[in-house]
Amino acid sequence: MSQTPYQGGQGNYPPPGGPGNNYPPQNQPPGGYGAPMDRGMVTTGFDFSGYSIVRYLGVVRGLTVRSRSVLGNIGAGFQSLVGGKITIYVELCEHAREEAFNLMMQHASQIGANAVVGMRYDANEVADGITEVLAYGTAVIIQPDKR
């Protein structure tokens, strides 16, 4: 059975197992596939205190590519002459990370995850003044520990 490949941010990630997946109800994500994921269920660690990972779904990612406008670069140039924090670039970086994070969460949700472990960011300059920001981690299904 082949699954539809990722198609450039179009959001068409099939549920694990493909159409008519036959996973038992206890391994289905709360709210079903595509249900919005709680931002608090993303961690840089590899587990959640009080929860057990019942299923690993694989790597998920969110990728964005950003550049600052010519006017923005001129403004940042003036700020760098004075020294200190370059707010124009801080804003750009914050927006890029937020967008990549949200895309990663969307990807995780679409494949049925209710949490992401081992989350990381990576950034690279693609061309002069153009930067890619990648957020990635491992999508999982977790459930509260039985006490």
VORO-388566 format. One line per field, with one value per residue: residue number from 1; x negated, y, z of N, C-alpha, C in turn; residue in three letters. Coordinates in nm, 3 decimals. Each point is the difference from the previous one (the first is absolute). Example, Ala and Ser with C-alpha at 12.3 -4.5 7.8 and 13.67 -1.06 7.14 Angstrom:
2
k: 1:2;
n.c1: -1.319:0.035;
n.c2: -0.569:0.105;
n.c3: 0.780:-0.072;
ca.c1: 0.089:-0.082;
ca.c2: 0.119:0.119;
ca.c3: 0.000:0.006;
c.c1: -0.090:0.077;
c.c2: 0.120:0.109;
c.c3: 0.000:0.073;
r: ala:ser;
END
This chain:
147
k: 1:2:3:4:5:6:7:8:9:10:11:12:13:14:15:16:17:18:19:20:21:22:23:24:25:26:27:28:29:30:31:32:33:34:35:36:37:38:39:40:41:42:43:44:45:46:47:48:49:50:51:52:53:54:55:56:57:58:59:60:61:62:63:64:65:66:67:68:69:70:71:72:73:74:75:76:77:78:79:80:81:82:83:84:85:86:87:88:89:90:91:92:93:94:95:96:97:98:99:100:101:102:103:104:105:106:107:108:109:110:111:112:113:114:115:116:117:118:119:120:121:122:123:124:125:126:127:128:129:130:131:132:133:134:135:136:137:138:139:140:141:142:143:144:145:146:147;
n.c1: -0.085:0.014:-0.074:0.087:-0.098:-0.084:0.094:-0.121:0.034:0.048:-0.065:-0.040:0.001:-0.008:0.108:-0.074:-0.056:0.010:0.076:0.101:-0.081:-0.068:-0.046:-0.031:0.123:-0.066:-0.030:0.128:-0.031:-0.005:0.128:-0.071:-0.023:-0.100:0.029:0.032:-0.131:-0.008:-0.032:0.067:0.040:-0.083:-0.100:-0.105:0.067:-0.018:0.063:0.120:-0.029:0.034:-0.074:0.061:-0.107:0.115:-0.043:-0.103:0.020:-0.117:-0.096:0.021:0.039:-0.051:0.013:-0.074:0.012:-0.086:0.036:-0.087:0.094:-0.018:0.120:0.040:-0.070:0.053:0.122:-0.022:-0.040:0.101:0.082:-0.063:0.017:0.119:0.018:-0.013:0.117:0.000:0.094:-0.038:-0.123:0.009:0.073:-0.087:-0.098:0.061:0.032:-0.123:-0.049:0.084:-0.026:-0.130:0.010:0.079:-0.085:-0.099:0.065:0.021:-0.125:-0.040:0.080:-0.044:-0.108:0.072:-0.103:-0.022:-0.124:-0.103:-0.091:-0.106:0.084:-0.037:-0.085:0.002:-0.104:0.021:-0.108:0.109:0.013:-0.070:0.019:-0.010:0.086:-0.034:0.118:-0.056:0.123:-0.057:0.059:0.027:0.091:0.078:0.053:0.046:-0.006:0.089:-0.101:0.016:0.069;
n.c2: -0.117:0.088:0.090:0.099:0.037:0.057:0.093:0.037:-0.045:-0.088:-0.061:-0.072:-0.018:-0.119:-0.048:-0.032:-0.083:0.121:0.003:0.021:0.084:-0.101:0.115:-0.068:0.014:-0.080:-0.033:0.036:0.109:0.065:0.000:-0.111:-0.047:0.086:-0.056:0.125:0.023:-0.034:0.129:-0.024:-0.066:0.102:-0.088:0.060:-0.046:-0.119:0.064:-0.034:0.073:-0.119:-0.016:-0.088:-0.023:-0.001:0.103:-0.038:0.122:0.038:0.041:0.114:0.087:0.119:0.047:0.107:0.080:0.081:0.123:0.092:0.093:0.065:0.053:-0.122:-0.039:0.105:-0.026:-0.128:0.047:0.088:-0.099:-0.068:0.115:0.004:-0.125:-0.113:-0.020:-0.085:0.082:0.055:-0.040:0.050:0.101:0.013:-0.017:0.082:0.077:-0.013:0.009:0.101:0.046:-0.024:0.051:0.097:0.008:-0.010:0.083:0.074:-0.021:0.020:0.102:0.032:-0.043:0.074:0.083:-0.023:-0.030:0.082:-0.096:0.038:0.102:0.039:0.104:0.032:0.073:0.030:0.061:0.019:0.130:0.094:0.007:-0.127:-0.020:-0.128:-0.023:-0.101:-0.040:-0.087:-0.117:-0.081:-0.027:0.014:-0.112:0.084:-0.064:0.052:-0.001:-0.130:0.057;
n.c3: 0.000:-0.095:0.064:0.002:-0.081:0.084:-0.015:0.043:0.119:-0.087:0.098:-0.103:0.130:-0.056:0.059:0.108:-0.084:-0.047:-0.109:0.080:0.063:0.046:0.047:0.111:0.054:0.083:-0.125:-0.001:-0.067:0.118:-0.029:-0.028:-0.120:0.008:0.119:0.034:-0.005:0.127:-0.005:0.112:-0.108:-0.006:-0.005:0.053:0.104:0.055:0.099:0.050:0.105:0.048:-0.109:-0.076:-0.073:-0.067:-0.072:-0.072:-0.049:0.049:-0.081:0.062:-0.092:0.023:-0.120:0.023:-0.103:0.058:-0.037:0.026:-0.007:-0.112:0.021:0.026:-0.106:-0.061:0.052:-0.030:-0.119:0.007:0.038:-0.096:-0.062:0.060:-0.038:0.065:0.054:-0.100:0.043:-0.114:0.028:0.123:-0.047:-0.100:0.087:0.083:-0.103:-0.045:0.123:0.023:-0.122:0.013:0.124:-0.045:-0.102:0.090:0.082:-0.108:-0.039:0.125:0.006:-0.120:0.064:0.084:0.010:0.129:-0.043:0.028:-0.013:0.072:0.028:-0.120:-0.004:-0.127:-0.028:-0.126:-0.044:-0.074:0.009:-0.057:0.132:-0.040:0.100:0.013:0.056:0.066:0.028:0.084:-0.002:0.101:-0.091:0.108:0.042:0.091:0.116:0.084:0.088:0.014:0.095;
ca.c1: 0.085:-0.081:0.064:-0.022:-0.116:0.016:0.002:-0.035:0.077:0.142:0.073:0.064:-0.070:0.101:-0.013:-0.084:0.071:0.075:0.145:0.060:-0.100:0.061:-0.063:0.099:0.047:-0.090:-0.114:0.045:-0.021:0.120:0.056:-0.013:-0.108:0.017:0.048:-0.104:-0.088:-0.031:-0.140:-0.068:-0.035:-0.124:-0.112:-0.133:-0.036:0.043:0.116:0.084:0.026:0.140:0.058:-0.074:0.008:0.059:-0.030:-0.086:0.053:-0.107:-0.048:0.085:-0.077:0.060:-0.108:0.033:-0.114:0.031:-0.101:0.040:0.009:-0.112:0.017:-0.031:-0.147:-0.055:0.029:-0.088:-0.134:-0.009:-0.003:-0.130:-0.097:0.014:-0.034:0.109:0.098:0.053:0.139:0.059:-0.039:0.060:0.139:-0.002:-0.034:0.113:0.111:-0.040:0.005:0.141:0.062:-0.052:0.056:0.142:0.005:-0.036:0.116:0.104:-0.042:0.019:0.145:0.056:-0.031:0.066:-0.072:0.050:-0.119:-0.126:-0.116:-0.128:0.016:-0.119:0.000:-0.122:0.009:-0.110:0.013:0.017:-0.067:-0.029:0.118:0.115:-0.026:0.102:0.012:0.062:0.037:0.023:0.005:0.063:0.144:0.037:0.129:-0.023:0.119:-0.037:-0.036:0.102:-0.054;
ca.c2: 0.117:0.121:0.117:0.123:0.071:0.139:0.082:0.139:0.084:0.000:-0.055:-0.129:-0.111:-0.101:-0.059:-0.119:-0.121:0.030:-0.001:-0.109:-0.054:-0.095:0.004:-0.014:0.128:0.057:0.062:0.111:0.125:0.064:0.097:-0.050:0.053:0.138:0.083:0.094:-0.048:0.095:0.045:-0.050:-0.141:-0.004:0.011:-0.031:-0.125:-0.119:-0.059:0.091:-0.049:-0.035:-0.055:-0.105:0.003:-0.126:-0.022:0.095:0.018:0.041:0.138:0.104:0.122:0.121:0.072:0.128:0.073:0.142:0.103:0.134:0.090:0.093:0.104:-0.062:-0.013:0.134:0.032:-0.082:0.056:0.116:-0.048:-0.061:0.109:0.049:-0.112:-0.054:-0.094:0.037:-0.045:-0.042:-0.139:-0.080:-0.021:-0.094:-0.133:-0.047:-0.038:-0.119:-0.114:-0.026:-0.061:-0.137:-0.077:-0.026:-0.097:-0.130:-0.047:-0.037:-0.127:-0.102:-0.019:-0.065:-0.143:-0.063:0.014:0.094:0.058:-0.008:-0.007:0.025:0.112:0.083:0.097:0.013:0.112:0.008:0.103:-0.064:0.094:0.123:0.067:-0.091:-0.102:-0.101:-0.041:-0.131:-0.054:-0.143:-0.085:-0.130:-0.001:-0.116:-0.003:-0.024:-0.012:0.013:-0.122:-0.050:0.011;
ca.c3: 0.000:-0.002:0.058:-0.073:0.053:0.038:-0.121:0.016:0.091:-0.032:0.113:-0.025:0.063:0.029:0.132:-0.002:-0.041:-0.121:0.010:0.078:0.092:0.092:0.130:0.106:0.053:0.101:-0.068:-0.082:0.072:0.053:-0.093:-0.136:-0.083:-0.041:0.111:0.039:0.105:0.106:-0.005:0.118:-0.018:-0.078:0.093:-0.051:0.064:-0.072:0.066:0.075:0.136:0.022:-0.124:-0.070:-0.146:-0.044:-0.142:-0.071:-0.135:-0.090:0.001:-0.057:-0.018:-0.053:-0.066:-0.061:-0.055:0.018:-0.027:0.040:-0.115:-0.016:0.102:0.128:0.008:0.022:0.140:0.084:-0.016:0.088:0.138:0.028:0.017:0.137:0.089:0.081:-0.056:-0.132:0.018:-0.127:-0.023:0.107:-0.042:-0.111:0.053:0.083:-0.089:-0.075:0.092:0.033:-0.117:-0.013:0.111:-0.030:-0.111:0.057:0.077:-0.096:-0.057:0.105:0.018:-0.119:-0.003:0.115:0.127:0.099:0.064:-0.073:0.088:-0.066:-0.092:-0.022:-0.109:-0.077:-0.093:-0.096:-0.102:-0.130:-0.090:0.072:0.056:0.001:0.101:0.026:0.139:0.008:0.131:-0.022:0.118:-0.021:0.032:0.082:0.069:0.144:0.084:0.143:0.072:0.095:0.137;
c.c1: -0.089:0.079:-0.033:-0.120:0.035:-0.009:-0.014:0.092:0.148:0.084:0.066:-0.089:0.105:-0.013:-0.088:0.082:0.083:0.149:0.051:-0.097:0.069:-0.069:0.107:0.036:-0.095:-0.122:0.041:-0.023:0.131:0.050:-0.010:-0.115:0.031:0.052:-0.112:-0.080:-0.028:-0.148:-0.081:-0.044:-0.117:-0.114:-0.132:-0.053:0.054:0.110:0.077:0.026:0.150:0.069:-0.089:0.016:0.052:-0.030:-0.089:0.049:-0.105:-0.032:0.103:-0.084:0.088:-0.115:0.054:-0.128:0.038:-0.115:0.058:0.004:-0.122:0.010:-0.032:-0.150:-0.066:0.020:-0.090:-0.144:-0.021:-0.007:-0.136:-0.110:-0.001:-0.043:0.122:0.090:0.053:0.142:0.065:-0.033:0.055:0.144:0.009:-0.024:0.114:0.116:-0.033:0.006:0.144:0.070:-0.047:0.058:0.146:0.015:-0.035:0.117:0.113:-0.032:0.025:0.148:0.060:-0.035:0.050:-0.071:0.075:-0.116:-0.119:-0.113:-0.127:0.003:-0.128:0.029:-0.134:0.021:-0.125:0.024:0.002:-0.072:-0.023:0.130:0.125:-0.032:0.116:-0.003:0.081:0.029:0.030:0.000:0.063:0.144:0.032:0.145:-0.031:0.134:-0.045:-0.034:0.116:-0.062:0.064;
c.c2: 0.123:0.116:0.121:0.072:0.143:0.085:0.148:0.085:0.003:-0.064:-0.133:-0.113:-0.105:-0.050:-0.123:-0.123:0.022:-0.006:-0.121:-0.057:-0.083:-0.004:-0.013:0.135:0.062:0.066:0.110:0.129:0.055:0.104:-0.042:0.066:0.142:0.091:0.095:-0.053:0.112:0.035:-0.052:-0.144:-0.016:0.021:-0.028:-0.128:-0.118:-0.077:0.110:-0.061:-0.025:-0.058:-0.112:0.019:-0.136:-0.029:0.112:0.008:0.047:0.148:0.092:0.127:0.113:0.083:0.131:0.064:0.147:0.088:0.133:0.086:0.092:0.110:-0.053:-0.014:0.135:0.042:-0.078:0.050:0.120:-0.044:-0.060:0.105:0.052:-0.107:-0.044:-0.094:0.052:-0.054:-0.049:-0.148:-0.092:-0.035:-0.103:-0.142:-0.057:-0.046:-0.129:-0.124:-0.037:-0.069:-0.145:-0.090:-0.037:-0.100:-0.140:-0.058:-0.044:-0.135:-0.113:-0.032:-0.077:-0.147:-0.070:0.012:0.091:0.061:-0.013:0.000:0.029:0.115:0.085:0.102:-0.009:0.117:0.003:0.115:-0.070:0.082:0.127:0.067:-0.086:-0.117:-0.098:-0.031:-0.128:-0.032:-0.148:-0.074:-0.133:0.006:-0.130:0.010:-0.036:-0.016:0.011:-0.135:-0.040:0.000:-0.099;
c.c3: 0.000:0.058:-0.085:0.058:0.039:-0.126:0.034:0.085:-0.029:0.109:-0.027:0.049:0.032:0.143:-0.008:-0.037:-0.125:0.021:0.076:0.101:0.107:0.136:0.108:0.060:0.103:-0.063:-0.097:0.077:0.056:-0.099:-0.145:-0.075:-0.042:0.109:0.041:0.119:0.099:-0.005:0.118:-0.011:-0.098:0.097:-0.071:0.064:-0.079:0.070:0.069:0.136:0.016:-0.122:-0.052:-0.149:-0.043:-0.147:-0.053:-0.144:-0.100:0.009:-0.066:-0.010:-0.049:-0.055:-0.056:-0.049:0.001:-0.046:0.047:-0.125:-0.005:0.106:0.139:0.021:0.024:0.145:0.095:-0.009:0.090:0.146:0.034:0.017:0.143:0.100:0.079:-0.079:-0.134:-0.009:-0.128:-0.026:0.109:-0.037:-0.112:0.050:0.082:-0.087:-0.077:0.089:0.034:-0.116:-0.017:0.109:-0.029:-0.113:0.049:0.078:-0.092:-0.063:0.100:0.018:-0.117:-0.010:0.126:0.132:0.096:0.078:-0.094:0.102:-0.081:-0.098:-0.006:-0.110:-0.073:-0.096:-0.088:-0.096:-0.136:-0.107:0.081:0.046:0.004:0.091:0.008:0.149:0.001:0.146:-0.023:0.134:-0.037:0.047:0.075:0.043:0.142:0.070:0.146:0.059:0.090:0.137:0.091;
r: met:ser:gln:thr:pro:tyr:gln:gly:gly:gln:gly:asn:tyr:pro:pro:pro:gly:gly:pro:gly:asn:asn:tyr:pro:pro:gln:asn:gln:pro:pro:gly:gly:tyr:gly:ala:pro:met:asp:arg:gly:met:val:thr:thr:gly:phe:asp:phe:ser:gly:tyr:ser:ile:val:arg:tyr:leu:gly:val:val:arg:gly:leu:thr:val:arg:ser:arg:ser:val:leu:gly:asn:ile:gly:ala:gly:phe:gln:ser:leu:val:gly:gly:lys:ile:thr:ile:tyr:val:glu:leu:cys:glu:his:ala:arg:glu:glu:ala:phe:asn:leu:met:met:gln:his:ala:ser:gln:ile:gly:ala:asn:ala:val:val:gly:met:arg:tyr:asp:ala:asn:glu:val:ala:asp:gly:ile:thr:glu:val:leu:ala:tyr:gly:thr:ala:val:ile:ile:gln:pro:asp:lys:arg;
END
